[in-house]
Amino acid sequence: MPEAKIELFHYWRSSCSWRVRWALALKGIAYKSHPINLLKNEQSDLSYLKVNPSGQVPCIVYGDNALSESLAIIEWLEELNPEPALLPKDAWRRAEIRSFCTMISSGIQPIANLRVIGHYSTDAEQKAEWNRHFIDEGLIPVETMLRKYSGNFSFGDDITLADLFLIPQIYNAHRFKVDMSRFPLAQQVYERALKTAACDEAAPHNQPGATV
Ligand SMILES: N[C@@H](CCC(=O)N[C@@H](CS)C(=O)NCC(=O)O)C(=O)O
C-alpha cells in the first residue's frame, strides 16, 4: 500500500479516468477524489495546469509529485500493488495486451477527444457522427484481436489491463450509437465486466457530478 494518500483528478465520464479508477478499485487503493469538469473547461484552469500541464484527465498526485497518462499511472499502481495482477507473467502476452490497449488509447480515444471534435465542428450531430465513425473503424482490429484472445474477458478468463481500456471505450461506443452488433465479442466482454464490483465502482454513474 502507498504511504501517502493518492489524489486523483478525474472526470466522471472520461474513459481514461475510468481506467485508472478501475485499477485503484481492483487493487483496493483508497484515494482522494478531485473532480475536474471537462464541460466547464476546468482542465484549462491555471490551478489545474499547474498540476498537469497537459490539461487533461486523469492525473494523480502522490506526495509532492504528479503523474499523468492513464497507462503510466496504472503500470505504477501495478508495481506498487502487484495483486491482483493486471498483466500476465509471459512477456510476449504482456506485449500483446499492451498492443491491444494502445490500439484503443492511441487509435480511437484521442480522435474523439473534446479538444479534437471541438475544433472540427460546433454542431452536436456532426460531432457525434465523427465519433461514431472513428470508434466504429477503430473497433474492427479490436474485435479481430478478441477473436483470438478473449475468454470471459478480453484476454482469457481474468480481468487484465486490456479490459480497463476496452470497457470504457465500449461505453463511449454506446453513447455515440455505434452499431455494436458488428462487434459481438466486445459487447459480450463489456456486459460481463460491467457486472464485476470494481468495474461498477469505477463506472461513470458512480462518480461525483455524474448526470446519468
Ligand atoms: N493519453 C491520455 C489521454 C487523456 C485524455 O485524453 N483525457 C481526456 C478525457 S478521456 C481529456 O482530458 N480531455 C480534455 C480535453 O480534450 O480538453 C491518457 O491516457 O491519460
The ligand as an ORCA input file, in Angstrom:
! r2SCAN-3c Opt
* xyz 0 1
  N      -3.342      9.657    -23.201
  C      -4.068     10.259    -22.133
  C      -5.335     10.870    -22.674
  C      -6.050     11.721    -21.660
  C      -7.291     12.343    -22.274
  O      -7.406     12.468    -23.489
  N      -8.222     12.748    -21.410
  C      -9.449     13.351    -21.874
  C     -10.644     12.731    -21.171
  S     -10.754     10.994    -21.517
  C      -9.412     14.833    -21.551
  O      -8.940     15.226    -20.503
  N      -9.922     15.666    -22.465
  C      -9.988     17.066    -22.241
  C      -9.823     17.865    -23.478
  O      -9.791     17.294    -24.566
  O      -9.722     19.083    -23.340
  C      -4.363      9.194    -21.049
  O      -4.416      8.004    -21.397
  O      -4.483      9.541    -19.870
*
